[in-house]
Amino acid sequence: MDLTVLLYKNGYPQERDEEVSEKVLEQTENLKAESNCSFEAMKWSKQATSDLQRRTA
């Protein structure tokens, strides 16, 4: 049997679920925001350590 026919009979291509798409995008944005916060915290921590080392030297 043709692969295209088998896929069609088994529900492919799947319909797009807008709610699922929105949740995936929301999770992606949250991850980007968390990653950015972590990066900013690392930069701040590195700067604070550098300043402290200069003051105690």
N, C-alpha and C positions, 0 to 999 in steps of 0.2 A: 504494500500500500504506500502511496505517496506521503512523504513526511509532512507536506503542507496540509493534507487532508487529516492526518493523525493529530497534528497540532490544533487544527480548527475544531475537531470533534472533542478535544480535551480542554476547550475553553481558552485557547490562545488565539490572538494576543489577548492578554488580560485587560479588562477595563481599568482605566485609571481611577483611583479613589482619591478624590481631592482632599479629604480629611487626613488620610495617611500621608499624602504629600506635604501638607501643611505641618504635620507633626514632625516629619523628618527635617524640614527646613528650620523649624523652631529649635529642634535639638542641635542642629548644625550651628545656628546662631548662638545658642547657649554655650556650646563647646568653644566657639571662637572667642566669646566674651571671657570665659574662664581662663582660656589659654593666654589671652591678652593681660588679664589681671595677674596671672602668675608671672608672666614676663616682666610686667611693670614692677612687681614686688621684688623680683630678682635684681632688676636694675637698681632699685632703691636700696636694697640690701647691700649690693656691691658698692654703691656710692657711699653709703653710711660706713661700711667697713673701711673703705679707703680713707674717708675723712678722719675716722677714729685713729687709724694707724699714723696719719700725718700729725695729729695732735699729740700723740704719745711719743713720737720720735724725737 
